[in-house]
Amino acid sequence: MPLYVIVGAGATGSAAARLLADAGERVRLVTRRGTGPAHDRIERVAADATDTARLIELTHGAATLFNCAMPAYDRWPSEFPPLAASVLAAAERSGADYVMLGNTYGYGPVDRPATEDLPMAPTSVKGRVRARMWQDALAAHEAGRVRVTEVRASDYLGAGAYSPFTLMVGSQVLRSAPVSYPGDTDAPHSWTYTGDAARALIAAARNEKSWGRAWHVPSTSEATVRELAARLALAAGVPAPELTHMTRTELREIGRADSVMAEFPEMLYLYDRPHILDASLTAAVFNLTPTAIDAVLAEMAAEHG
């Protein structure tokens, strides 16, 4: 029976661990504090993934190493590069296949539906971090040192999801509080359900066509923030939210006291215009369909119920 090692127990890493364990697979979930879902087939290990020697030991004999780790948003430039380098080295040294959970930051601004073959053209600090992680891993793949693929998601929805919507909109809607959002509330936007991202990670690990390229997670919705907020309120049985536009000046003022919010201004290009992912290739090759948005919103409402 193969062993799957997952680094990171956020919403997507935890969902992937549960899916594999429920399917009868052995899972080793690695986090700094040994957290993650409780399951007979999930071994939770407390370890620092930047300790390459320890991670190689934990990955020995594994079929696949999944990198679902996510440092604090305001510490990406300092913490992501050494973490990514360590996980890549562990995959190389252990002989495990390497599946990365990524996002769209590396593309930079795109004025059409984004496809996976777009070149890396980041315009932000965090985009350059993500692009370098993929480029380093792809170089290792092309050199024959490891098999690599990356599954790229848009902004997350679902219980425990972390995204501008959940932070600035969803939490306010569920408290029946006014919503102030820094992007265009009427721009279509691709939203990724964490469970769908987990299914895409596993599908990529099991498909021989996946290696050496990236894949987009099929989106649960392309609704505007205004529509999504209204539907979340309906699912939760709370009043429809009042939405206002947060100016860049207001966002920067908030960022003076909040280091995470201070990171959003450079990423506003994702939210002040339509941002759509084309995941048709992933859907066809992996035979994946997204979870219905109403089920996702119901899950979010129940989490705060």
C-alpha positions as CSV (number, residue, x, y, z in Angstrom):
1,M,0.0,0.0,0.0
2,P,1.6,3.3,-1.1
3,L,2.4,6.1,1.4
4,Y,1.4,9.7,0.6
5,V,3.1,12.5,2.5
6,I,1.4,15.9,2.8
7,V,3.2,19.0,4.0
8,G,0.7,21.5,5.4
9,A,-2.7,21.0,7.1
10,G,-4.6,24.0,5.9
11,A,-8.1,23.5,4.5
12,T,-6.8,22.0,1.2
13,G,-4.0,19.8,2.7
14,S,-6.4,18.5,5.3
15,A,-9.1,17.8,2.7
16,A,-6.6,15.9,0.6
17,A,-5.5,13.9,3.6
18,R,-9.1,12.9,4.4
19,L,-9.8,11.9,0.8
20,L,-6.8,9.7,0.6
21,A,-7.4,8.1,4.0
22,D,-11.1,7.5,3.3
23,A,-10.0,5.7,0.1
24,G,-7.9,3.3,2.3
25,E,-4.5,5.0,1.6
26,R,-1.8,5.6,4.2
27,V,-1.2,9.3,4.8
28,R,1.6,11.1,6.7
29,L,0.6,14.7,7.4
30,V,3.6,16.9,8.4
31,T,3.1,20.3,10.2
32,R,5.1,22.3,12.7
33,R,2.7,21.3,15.5
34,G,1.5,18.0,14.4
35,T,-2.0,19.3,13.6
36,G,-4.6,18.0,11.1
37,P,-7.7,15.8,10.9
38,A,-7.9,12.8,13.2
39,H,-8.2,9.5,11.2
40,D,-7.0,6.0,11.6
41,R,-5.0,6.2,8.4
42,I,-3.6,9.6,8.9
43,E,-0.3,9.8,10.8
44,R,0.2,13.4,12.1
45,V,3.8,14.3,12.5
46,A,5.2,17.5,14.1
47,A,8.3,18.5,12.1
48,D,9.7,21.6,10.5
49,A,9.6,21.2,6.7
50,T,12.6,23.4,6.3
51,D,14.6,20.7,8.1
52,T,15.5,18.9,4.8
53,A,17.1,15.9,6.5
54,R,14.1,15.3,8.7
55,L,11.7,15.7,5.7
56,I,13.7,13.2,3.6
57,E,13.4,10.7,6.5
58,L,9.6,11.3,6.7
59,T,9.2,11.0,2.9
60,H,11.3,7.8,2.5
61,G,9.3,5.1,0.7
62,A,6.4,7.5,-0.2
63,A,4.8,7.4,-3.6
64,T,4.0,11.1,-3.6
65,L,4.9,14.2,-1.7
66,F,2.3,17.0,-1.7
67,N,3.4,20.5,-0.9
68,C,0.3,22.2,0.6
69,A,2.2,24.4,3.1
70,M,1.3,28.0,3.3
71,P,3.4,30.4,5.4
72,A,1.8,33.5,6.9
73,Y,0.8,35.8,4.0
74,D,3.0,38.6,5.2
75,R,6.0,36.4,5.4
76,W,6.0,34.8,2.0
77,P,9.3,36.4,0.7
78,S,11.3,35.2,3.7
79,E,9.7,31.9,4.5
80,F,8.4,30.4,1.3
81,P,11.7,30.0,-0.7
82,P,13.6,27.9,2.0
83,L,10.4,25.9,2.6
84,A,9.9,25.2,-1.1
85,A,13.6,24.4,-1.6
86,S,13.5,21.9,1.3
87,V,10.4,20.1,0.0
88,L,11.8,19.9,-3.5
89,A,15.0,18.5,-2.2
90,A,13.1,15.9,-0.1
91,A,11.2,14.8,-3.2
92,E,14.4,14.4,-5.2
93,R,16.3,12.6,-2.5
94,S,13.5,10.2,-1.5
95,G,12.4,9.4,-5.1
96,A,8.8,10.5,-4.4
97,D,6.7,12.2,-7.1
98,Y,6.2,15.9,-6.2
99,V,2.8,17.6,-6.4
100,M,2.6,21.3,-5.6
101,L,-0.4,23.3,-4.6
102,G,-0.1,26.7,-6.4
103,N,-2.0,29.7,-7.4
104,T,-2.3,32.2,-10.3
105,Y,0.0,34.9,-8.9
106,G,2.9,34.0,-11.2
107,Y,0.9,35.0,-14.3
108,G,0.6,38.6,-13.4
109,P,-2.3,40.7,-14.8
110,V,-4.2,38.7,-17.5
111,D,-7.1,40.3,-19.5
112,R,-8.6,37.0,-20.7
113,P,-9.4,33.6,-19.2
114,A,-6.1,32.3,-17.9
115,T,-4.8,28.9,-19.3
116,E,-2.1,26.8,-17.7
117,D,0.3,27.4,-20.6
118,L,0.7,31.1,-19.8
119,P,4.3,32.1,-19.1
120,M,5.3,33.3,-15.7
121,A,5.1,37.1,-15.8
122,P,4.7,38.2,-12.2
123,T,4.3,41.9,-11.3
124,S,4.2,41.5,-7.5
125,V,6.6,40.4,-4.8
126,K,4.4,37.4,-3.9
127,G,3.9,36.6,-7.6
128,R,7.7,36.4,-8.0
129,V,7.9,34.0,-5.1
130,R,5.3,31.7,-6.5
131,A,6.9,31.8,-10.0
132,R,10.3,31.0,-8.7
133,M,9.0,28.0,-6.8
134,W,7.5,26.6,-9.9
135,Q,10.5,27.4,-12.1
136,D,12.9,25.7,-9.7
137,A,10.7,22.6,-9.5
138,L,10.2,22.5,-13.2
139,A,13.9,22.7,-13.8
140,A,14.5,19.7,-11.5
141,H,11.8,17.8,-13.5
142,E,13.4,18.7,-16.8
143,A,16.8,17.6,-15.5
144,G,15.3,14.2,-14.6
145,R,15.8,14.5,-10.9
146,V,12.1,14.3,-9.9
147,R,8.6,14.2,-11.4
148,V,6.8,17.4,-10.8
149,T,3.4,18.9,-11.4
150,E,1.6,21.9,-10.0
151,V,-2.2,22.3,-9.4
152,R,-3.2,26.0,-9.4
153,A,-6.2,27.4,-7.6
154,S,-7.9,30.7,-7.6
155,D,-9.3,32.3,-4.4
156,Y,-10.6,29.8,-2.0
157,L,-14.1,29.1,-0.6
158,G,-15.2,26.5,1.8
159,A,-15.1,25.8,5.6
160,G,-11.7,26.9,6.9
161,A,-10.8,28.6,3.6
162,Y,-8.4,31.6,3.6
163,S,-8.9,34.2,0.9
164,P,-9.8,37.9,0.5
165,F,-13.5,36.9,0.2
166,T,-13.5,34.8,3.4
167,L,-11.5,37.5,5.3
168,M,-13.2,40.7,4.1
169,V,-16.6,39.6,2.9
170,G,-17.8,36.2,4.2
171,S,-16.9,36.8,7.8
172,Q,-18.8,40.1,7.7
173,V,-21.8,38.6,5.9
174,L,-22.2,35.9,8.5
175,R,-22.1,38.4,11.3
176,S,-24.7,40.6,9.5
177,A,-22.1,43.4,9.4
178,P,-21.6,45.9,6.5
179,V,-19.0,44.8,3.9
180,S,-16.3,47.0,2.5
181,Y,-14.4,45.4,-0.3
182,P,-11.3,46.8,-2.1
183,G,-12.0,45.3,-5.5
184,D,-14.8,45.5,-8.1
185,T,-17.8,43.9,-6.5
186,D,-19.4,43.3,-9.9
187,A,-16.4,41.7,-11.7
188,P,-16.7,38.0,-12.6
189,H,-14.2,36.0,-10.6
190,S,-13.2,32.3,-10.5
191,W,-13.6,30.8,-7.0
192,T,-12.0,27.5,-5.9
193,Y,-13.6,25.1,-3.4
194,T,-10.9,23.7,-1.2
195,G,-12.3,20.2,-1.6
196,D,-12.1,20.5,-5.4
197,A,-8.4,21.6,-5.1
198,A,-7.8,18.5,-3.0
199,R,-9.4,16.2,-5.5
200,A,-7.3,17.8,-8.3
201,L,-4.1,17.3,-6.3
202,I,-4.9,13.6,-5.9
203,A,-6.0,13.2,-9.6
204,A,-2.7,14.8,-10.7
205,A,-0.7,12.4,-8.6
206,R,-2.4,9.4,-10.1
207,N,-2.3,10.5,-13.8
208,E,0.7,9.9,-16.0
209,K,-0.2,12.9,-18.2
210,S,0.2,15.3,-15.3
211,W,3.9,15.5,-15.0
212,G,6.1,18.5,-16.1
213,R,3.2,21.0,-16.4
214,A,0.5,22.8,-14.4
215,W,-3.2,22.3,-14.1
216,H,-6.1,24.6,-13.0
217,V,-8.7,23.5,-10.5
218,P,-12.2,23.6,-12.0
219,S,-14.0,26.6,-10.4
220,T,-17.0,26.2,-8.2
221,S,-18.3,29.6,-9.4
222,E,-17.5,32.6,-11.5
223,A,-19.9,34.8,-9.6
224,T,-19.2,38.4,-8.7
225,V,-18.5,39.3,-5.1
226,R,-21.9,41.0,-4.8
227,E,-23.7,37.9,-6.0
228,L,-21.6,35.5,-3.9
229,A,-22.2,37.6,-0.8
230,A,-25.9,37.7,-1.4
231,R,-26.0,33.9,-1.9
232,L,-24.0,33.3,1.2
233,A,-26.4,35.4,3.3
234,L,-29.3,33.4,1.9
235,A,-27.6,30.1,2.7
236,A,-27.0,31.4,6.3
237,G,-30.4,32.8,6.7
238,V,-29.1,36.3,7.5
239,P,-30.0,39.7,5.9
240,A,-28.6,40.5,2.5
241,P,-25.3,42.4,3.0
242,E,-24.7,46.1,2.4
243,L,-21.6,46.3,0.1
244,T,-19.4,49.4,-0.2
245,H,-16.1,50.0,-2.1
246,M,-13.0,50.3,0.0
247,T,-10.6,52.7,-1.6
248,R,-6.9,52.0,-1.9
249,T,-6.2,54.8,0.6
250,E,-8.6,53.1,3.1
251,L,-6.9,49.7,2.5
252,R,-3.5,51.1,3.1
253,E,-4.6,52.8,6.3
254,I,-6.0,49.4,7.5
255,G,-2.7,47.9,6.5
256,R,-0.8,50.2,8.9
257,A,-2.2,48.2,11.8
258,D,-2.6,44.8,10.1
259,S,0.4,43.2,8.5
260,V,-1.7,40.8,6.4
261,M,-4.0,43.5,5.1
262,A,-0.9,45.4,4.2
263,E,-0.1,42.8,1.6
264,F,-3.3,43.2,-0.4
265,P,-2.6,46.5,-2.4
266,E,-0.1,44.8,-4.7
267,M,-2.6,42.1,-5.5
268,L,-5.5,44.3,-6.3
269,Y,-5.1,43.6,-10.1
270,L,-6.7,40.3,-9.3
271,Y,-9.9,41.9,-7.9
272,D,-10.4,45.2,-9.7
273,R,-11.2,43.4,-13.0
274,P,-12.6,40.0,-14.2
275,H,-10.3,37.2,-13.1
276,I,-11.3,33.9,-14.8
277,L,-9.5,30.5,-14.9
278,D,-9.9,28.2,-17.9
279,A,-9.8,24.7,-16.3
280,S,-11.3,22.9,-19.3
281,L,-8.1,20.8,-19.9
282,T,-8.0,19.7,-16.2
283,A,-11.7,18.8,-16.3
284,A,-11.2,16.7,-19.4
285,V,-8.0,14.9,-18.6
286,F,-8.7,14.2,-15.0
287,N,-12.5,13.8,-15.4
288,L,-13.2,16.4,-12.7
289,T,-16.3,18.4,-12.2
290,P,-16.5,21.2,-9.6
291,T,-18.7,21.1,-6.5
292,A,-21.9,23.1,-6.8
293,I,-21.5,26.5,-5.3
294,D,-24.7,26.2,-3.2
295,A,-23.2,23.2,-1.4
296,V,-20.0,25.2,-0.8
297,L,-21.8,28.2,0.6
298,A,-24.0,25.9,2.8
299,E,-20.7,24.4,4.2
300,M,-19.4,27.9,5.0
301,A,-22.7,28.9,6.6
302,A,-22.8,25.8,8.7
303,E,-19.2,26.4,9.9
304,H,-20.3,29.7,11.4
305,G,-23.7,28.5,12.5
